Amino acid sequence: MSITSNSNISDPSFGRIEFVRKAGMRHIRVRIMEDGLRVSVPVPASNKNALDFIYENKEEILKKQRLIRQKKEANHLKIQPGFRLRTFSFEVSLSPSVREVIHFKFTEGNLTIEHPASIDFEDKVFQEHCWNGIVYFMRKEARRILPVRTAELATRFGFTYSGVKIQSGKTRWGSCSRGRNINLSLYLMLLPGRLIDYVILHELCHTKEMNHSDRFWQWMDRVTDSKSSELRKELKKYNMP
């Protein structure tokens, strides 16, 4: 396996492993996520050193990863009678019907999931089908809304960027490449507007500072009216489904 600086690899045990070079660090740090790891590597060390460290602590890391998955599964909203979900731009509800199949009806501000009256709500196929439909419309709305909002905020605060892509990853709300390409998760649509703006501004500030240095947070305070710490804490209360 070839490993280079700032690389991503796919590992059968841990999932996607992202290596990030960090100047000024003294120790390897591993952020554990449900479907992968984000590894901060001190400049003197190599990514192979980091991979060796991960495998030396394999059982402990896998145990924590399983707990994260279990917690997310427990928090996952179940589609059941009376189910309602409010996204940024539309509300989801259920409606029994005479249809023999599940049907999604999307109108401005509303997504109605019409289902056979006799449907088994415990059926995993039914649950998966409903969530796939919800995610489909969240993606469409994210593509409609988020690039426009990014342009508005960039214009207001004087940022420049290369482009915006909407992604379905569940590990990060957003990211910014060195080429100033901004990636935003479609799951931002589950957040209130002020936190959507916070994430977008976070990535726009990375077009100025590609790190989380004091200068980066100075930028964040500048564009959030000195509320970056408050908004950051609020965002941590939200989990992706």
C-alpha positions in Angstrom: 0.0 0.0 0.0 1.5 3.3 -1.0 1.0 6.2 1.4 1.9 9.8 0.7 1.4 13.0 2.7 -2.2 14.3 3.0 -3.5 11.1 1.4 -6.7 9.1 1.8 -6.7 5.3 1.9 -9.5 2.7 2.2 -8.9 0.2 4.9 -11.0 -3.0 5.4 -11.0 -2.7 9.2 -11.6 1.1 9.7 -13.1 2.3 6.5 -11.7 5.5 4.9 -8.6 6.9 6.6 -7.6 10.5 6.0 -4.1 11.6 6.8 -3.7 15.4 7.5 -0.3 16.9 8.0 -0.1 19.2 11.0 2.8 21.6 11.8 3.5 22.2 15.5 2.0 19.0 16.7 4.1 16.6 18.8 1.9 13.5 18.8 -0.3 11.5 16.3 -4.0 12.1 16.9 -6.9 10.0 15.7 -10.4 11.2 15.3 -12.7 8.2 15.2 -15.9 8.4 13.0 -18.5 5.7 12.2 -17.1 5.1 8.7 -13.5 6.0 9.0 -10.6 7.8 10.7 -9.1 11.3 10.4 -5.5 11.2 11.5 -3.5 14.3 12.3 0.2 13.6 11.6 3.0 15.7 13.0 5.4 17.0 10.3 8.4 15.0 11.6 6.4 11.7 11.4 5.3 9.8 8.3 1.9 8.5 7.4 3.3 5.0 7.8 4.2 5.9 11.4 0.6 7.0 11.8 -0.7 3.8 10.3 1.5 1.7 12.5 0.1 3.6 15.5 -3.4 2.9 14.4 -2.8 -0.8 14.2 -1.1 -0.9 17.5 -4.3 0.4 19.0 -6.6 -1.4 16.6 -8.9 -3.1 19.1 -9.5 0.0 21.2 -10.2 2.1 18.0 -12.6 -0.5 16.6 -14.4 -0.7 19.9 -14.9 3.1 20.0 -16.0 3.0 16.3 -18.7 0.4 17.1 -20.0 2.5 20.0 -20.3 5.5 17.7 -22.3 3.4 15.2 -24.5 2.1 17.9 -25.2 5.6 19.3 -26.0 6.9 15.8 -28.3 3.9 15.2 -30.1 4.6 18.5 -30.5 8.3 17.6 -31.7 7.5 14.0 -35.3 8.7 13.5 -37.7 5.8 12.8 -40.4 6.2 10.2 -43.6 5.4 12.1 -47.2 6.7 12.3 -47.2 10.4 13.1 -43.7 10.8 11.8 -42.7 14.4 11.0 -39.3 15.8 10.0 -38.5 19.5 9.5 -35.7 20.2 7.1 -34.5 23.7 6.2 -36.8 24.1 3.2 -39.5 21.5 3.6 -41.4 19.3 6.1 -41.8 15.5 5.8 -45.0 13.7 6.8 -46.7 10.4 6.3 -50.1 9.7 4.7 -51.8 6.3 4.4 -53.4 5.8 1.0 -55.1 3.3 -1.3 -51.8 3.0 -3.3 -50.1 -0.4 -3.3 -46.7 1.1 -3.4 -44.9 3.9 -1.6 -45.2 7.3 -3.3 -43.4 10.5 -2.7 -45.4 13.7 -3.3 -43.2 16.9 -3.2 -44.8 20.3 -3.3 -43.3 23.6 -2.1 -42.5 23.3 1.5 -43.9 19.7 1.9 -42.8 16.1 1.2 -45.6 13.6 1.8 -44.8 9.9 1.9 -47.9 8.1 0.8 -47.9 4.5 1.8 -50.3 1.5 1.8 -52.5 1.6 4.9 -51.4 -2.0 5.8 -47.7 -1.3 5.6 -45.4 -2.9 8.2 -43.5 0.0 9.8 -41.0 -2.5 11.3 -40.0 -3.6 7.8 -36.4 -2.6 7.2 -37.0 -2.3 3.4 -39.8 0.2 4.1 -37.6 2.2 6.4 -34.7 2.3 4.0 -37.0 3.2 1.0 -38.5 6.1 2.9 -35.1 7.5 4.0 -33.7 7.1 0.5 -36.6 9.2 -0.7 -36.1 11.9 2.0 -32.4 12.1 1.1 -33.2 12.3 -2.6 -35.2 15.5 -2.0 -32.8 16.9 0.5 -30.1 16.6 -2.1 -32.2 18.4 -4.7 -32.9 21.2 -2.3 -29.3 21.4 -1.1 -28.2 21.8 -4.8 -30.8 24.5 -5.2 -30.1 26.4 -2.0 -26.5 26.0 -0.8 -24.5 27.2 -3.8 -26.6 30.3 -3.9 -26.2 31.0 -0.2 -22.4 30.4 -0.5 -22.3 33.0 -3.3 -24.3 35.5 -1.2 -22.0 35.1 1.9 -18.8 35.2 -0.2 -20.0 38.5 -1.8 -21.0 40.0 1.5 -17.6 39.3 3.2 -15.3 39.5 0.2 -14.3 35.8 -0.2 -13.4 34.1 -3.5 -13.7 30.4 -4.2 -13.6 28.1 -7.2 -16.9 26.2 -6.9 -19.3 24.4 -4.7 -20.2 20.7 -4.7 -22.9 18.9 -2.7 -21.8 15.6 -1.2 -23.5 12.8 0.7 -20.7 12.1 3.2 -21.7 11.7 6.9 -18.4 12.5 8.5 -18.1 16.3 7.9 -20.6 19.1 7.3 -18.2 20.7 4.9 -14.6 21.0 3.6 -12.4 23.3 1.5 -9.6 22.1 -0.8 -6.4 24.0 -1.4 -7.8 24.9 -4.8 -10.6 26.7 -3.0 -13.2 24.2 -3.9 -15.9 24.0 -1.3 -17.7 20.7 -0.5 -21.0 20.8 1.5 -22.9 17.9 2.9 -26.5 17.6 1.8 -27.3 16.9 5.5 -26.8 20.6 6.2 -30.4 20.8 5.2 -31.2 19.3 8.6 -29.7 22.3 10.4 -31.3 25.7 11.2 -30.3 28.6 8.9 -27.8 30.2 11.3 -25.8 26.9 11.5 -25.9 26.4 7.7 -24.4 29.9 7.4 -21.8 29.0 10.1 -20.6 25.9 8.2 -20.5 27.8 4.8 -18.6 30.7 6.5 -16.2 28.2 8.1 -15.3 26.8 4.7 -15.0 30.3 3.1 -12.6 31.3 5.9 -10.5 28.3 4.9 -10.0 30.0 1.5 -7.9 32.5 3.6 -6.4 30.1 6.2 -6.2 26.4 5.4 -5.9 25.5 9.1 -7.5 26.2 12.4 -4.9 28.7 13.7 -5.7 31.8 15.7 -5.8 33.8 12.4 -8.5 31.4 11.1 -10.7 32.0 14.2 -10.1 35.7 13.9 -11.6 35.5 10.4 -14.5 33.4 11.9 -15.2 36.0 14.6 -15.1 38.7 12.0 -17.8 37.1 9.8 -20.0 35.9 12.7 -20.1 39.0 14.8 -17.8 37.3 17.3 -20.2 34.4 17.7 -18.0 31.6 16.2 -17.4 29.9 19.5 -21.1 30.0 20.4 -22.2 28.7 17.0 -19.5 26.0 17.1 -20.8 24.6 20.4 -24.3 24.6 19.1 -23.3 22.7 15.9 -21.8 19.9 18.1 -25.3 19.2 19.4 -26.4 18.0 16.0 -25.6 14.6 14.5 -25.9 13.4 11.0 -28.5 10.6 10.5 
